[in-house]
Amino acid sequence: MTGFPDLLPTLLCVGLLMAVAVGLLAAFRIPHRSAPALAILRGAAQLAVISLILGGVITSPVWVGAALLVMFTVAAVTASRRLGWAWSRLAVVGGSMAAGVVVTLAIDFGTGAIAFTPRYALAIGGIVIGNAMTIATLAGRHFAESVNDHWDEVEAWLALGATRRQSTLELARRAVYSALIPSTDQTKTTGLVTLPGAFVGAIFGGLSPVEAGRFQIVVLASIMAAGSVTAVALISAVAPVRVRPARPR
């Protein structure tokens, strides 16, 4: 059991890092400068709760499934809010993310690349869901901003007889490409610029570097696949615009 004295270095480290982020943003008068601090505090509280919960349910398929369902629900709601909250938007975002997550995990476990156990299901499922959320948010925001900025071009295409989907086709393609850039760069530079968390965690968990590397490349490929399916499905659903979309906040 970790005692409070053991947590002091961690608390000091996190506090200083939070102060650096907020202080720098405040110095430059960045809007919502307290957002990083609130995110860190919320994340710490959530991690503390989930750590206690998972300690007792990580071997139970039923409870792991429930945990993944909660993760997915929160992820879908979070991405939907970033894109402009509406129940219809939640359905589109949730459906797109579900497609990416289900296809990816079916391949991961179906091929035997990852053992289909509660522990691994929770680990890979959480990673894939989190990244699908991020890519859905990026794709949706890029598309809305691009259509907003190029609305005159969209209207011109419509005036020439193009369908609503055709009028935004190139903007939709760019939005998907832009949303995948962070994941693509992370994958390309793995081992050269960064050592991903799954790789480091697997080594700390007792796996050999070779096995940790095998697990990590499956994780990276899963992120790319789930992100691609999510982004394409989402943008395909929202691309036929009827009116000029509001600029995301």
N, C-alpha and C positions, 0 to 999 in steps of 0.2 A: 504494500500500500504506500503510495507516494504521499509524504507529509508536506506540510506547508513550507518548511525550510528548503526542501528540495525544489519547490516551485519558484522560489524567490529569483533565481537567475533568469528563468523563463519570463516571469512577470516583468522584471527589469528590462529585459531585451525587447519584449513586445511593446512595453510602454515607451521606450526610447524611439523605436522604429515608428510608432504611431505619432509621436511628437515631431519627428523629422518630416513625415508626410504632411501632417496638418499645418505645421509651422511654415513649410515652404509654400504650400498652396495659399495660406493666409497672406504671406509676404507678397505674392503676386496677385492677390485679390481674385482668386479663382472662385467661380460660383460653387456653392455646395461644398465648401472646403472641409466641412466636418464629416462628409460622407465616408472617407476612408476610415476615420476613427470609429464611427458608428458601425461600419461593416466589420471591422476587426473585433469590436466588442460583441457584436451579435454572433459572429463566427465562433468566437471563443466560448460563448454561452452554449451555442448549439453543439459544438464539439464535445463540451463537457457532458451534456445530456446524452448525446448519442453514444459516447464512449461507455457510459454507465449502462445504457440499454443494450448495446451490442455485446457487452461482456457476457450477458446471459442468454442471448438469442442467436448468436452467430452460427450455432450448429443446428438450428431448427429451420427446415425448409419453409414452413408456414410463416414464421416470424421474419425470416429474411425476405420472403416474397412481399410481406406487408411493408417492410422497411423500404424496399425498392419502389413499391407503389406510392408511398409517401414522398420519396425523393422525386419521382417522376411528376407527381402532381404539383409539388412546389416549384419544380423547374419549369413546367409548362405555364403555370400562373405567372412566374417571374418574367419569362420571356414575353408573354402576352402583354403584361403591363408596360414593358419597355417599348412595345410596338403600338400602344394605344389600346387601353382595355375595352373589351367588348366580349360578350359570351360567344359570339360568332368567331371572333379572333382567337379565343381560347380553343375552340374546336379545331380550327385550321392549324394552329401552332401545335396543339397536342397531338393531332393526327399525324402531322409531318414528323414530329419527334418520335412518336410511337413507331412509325414505319422504319425510321433509321435505326432505332434501338433494337427492334425485333429482328430485322434482317441481319444486323451485325451479330447479335448474341446467338442467333440460330446457327450462323456460320462458325462462330468461335467454339461453341459446345458441340455442334454437329460433326465437325471435323476431328474432334478430340484434341485440338490444340490446347484447350484449357479444360481441366477436369470439371465435370458438372456437379459441383458440390456447393453447399450453401455458402461456404467461406469465399470461394472463387466467384460465385454468382454475385455476391454482394460487392466484392472488390471491382470486378470488371464492369458490372452493371452500373455502379455509382460513377465510375470514370466516364463511361460512354454517355450516360444521361447528362452529366454535368457539361460535357463538351458539346453534346447536341443542343443543349439550352443556349450555350454561348454562340454557336454558329447560327442557330435560328434567329437570335437577337441581331447579330451582325448582318445577316442576309436581309432580314426585314427592314432594318434601319437604312442600310445602303440603298435598297430598292426605293424606299419611300423618299429618301433625300434626292436620289438621282431623278426620279420622276418629277419631283417638285421643282428641281433646278432646270429640267429640260421639258417643262410642260408645254412650251410653245412648239417644240418639235413634235411632241406626242399629238397635240391638236392638229398640226400640219399633216401628219400621217393619217389621222382619222379623216381629215377633210379630203384627202386624196383617195379615200376608199379602203384604207387598211382596217382590219379588224382591231378590236381593243387589245387582243393578245399580240398581234403583229406590231402595233404601234409602240409597244414597250419591250419587244423581244430582245433587242440589244442591251437595253438597260437591265433587264432581268438576268441576262448572261453575265454581265459585269458584276452585278450584285452577288451572284453565287461565287464567282471567282474571288471577289474581294473578301467575302466571308470566310473562305477557306485559306487565305494567305497565312494567318497566324499558325494554324495547324500544319500547313505545308512547310513553313519555315522551321517549326519546332521539329518536325520529322526529319527534315534534311540535315539539320545541325545537331541531332542527337549524338552524343559521344564526342563531338568536337567543341560545341559551345556549352551544352548543358548535359547534366546527368538527370534524367527525369525521375520524378518521385517514385513511380512504380519500380524502377530499376533499383534505386537506392533502398527502398523499403523491402524489396525481395531479398537483397543481400543482407540487410540487417535482420531479416526474418530467418536467415540460415541457408538460403539457396546459394549455389555456386554462381560465380559471375556469368558462366555460360548459360545456366538455367535462368538467371535473372534477365540476361539479355534476350533470351528466347521469349520470355514472358513480356518484356517491354516492347519488342517489335510487334507482337500480337496486339498489344494495347494501342500502339501508334497506328497500326493498320485499321484497327477497329474505330478509332477516332476519325480517321479519314473517311472510312466507308459510311459510318453513321452520319457524319457531318455532310457528306455529299448527298446522301439520300434525303436528309432533313432539309437542306437548303434548296435542292431542286424541287422537292414536293411542296415546300412552303411558297416559294416564288412562283411555281406553276399555278398555285391556287390563287395568289393575290395579283398576279401580273395583269389580268384583264381589268384594268381600272376603269371606272365609270366617271369618277370626278377626280379632281386634283387632290392627292392625299395630303393630310396635315404633316408638317415637318415634325419628326420625332423629337421629344424633349430629352 
